[in-house]
Amino acid sequence: MIKQRKRYIYWQDENLWLGYLEDYPDYWTQAETQQELQANLIDLYNEVKHETAKSDRKVAELEIYN
């Protein structure tokens, strides 16, 4: 097994810690502690790598006139 380091973005919102992996910004997770958040992010990474995590998000463009 190869040990990897992955960057993640996280913040606290009231009583919860939220975050996502920098490589996978569509997949957020939350936890009550930072340690639990890190464990959830590891689980999320494994789900994404094994294609068991799904996202319904789409990308679109807006035309904006100034």
N, C-alpha and C positions, 0 to 999 in steps of 0.2 A: 504494500500500500504506500503510495506517494503522498507525503504531507504537502498541502498547498496553503497559501495564504490568500484570502479574498477580502477585498475592501467592501465596507458596507456603510450606509448612511442611516443614522438613527436620531431620534429626538424623543423628548418626553412631552406627552399631551395629557395634562391633569395627572391621573394615577397610572397611566399606561405608558410603556415604552413602545414606540413604533419604529420600524426600519425595513430596509430592503437591501439586497445585494447590488452593488454598483453595476455589475454586469447584467442584472435582471431587474430593472426598475419597475416593471409591471407587476411584480410579485411582492406584495407587502406582507408583513406579519406583525404581531403585537404580543406583548407579554407584561407581566406585573413587575419584573425585575430585568436589569440589564443582562444578567447571566441567563435567565430564561429566554430572553430575546436572542442571544447568541446561539443557544441550543435550537431555537425555532428556525433561525437563519441557516444553520447547518442542515436541518431536516429539509428545509425548503430547497436548498442547493441540491441535495440528493434527489428530491422529487423532480426538479427541473432537468437534471442530468439524465434521469431515467424516464423523462417525458410523461410523468404521471400528474404534473401540475398543469392546469389549463388556464388560459386567459381569454376573455371575450372582448378585450379592448381592441379598438380599431384606430387607425390613423387617418385623419382627413385634413384638408386645408380650407382656410377661410380667405376670402378676398376682402380686404379692408381698404376703404377709400379714406384718405386724409383730407 
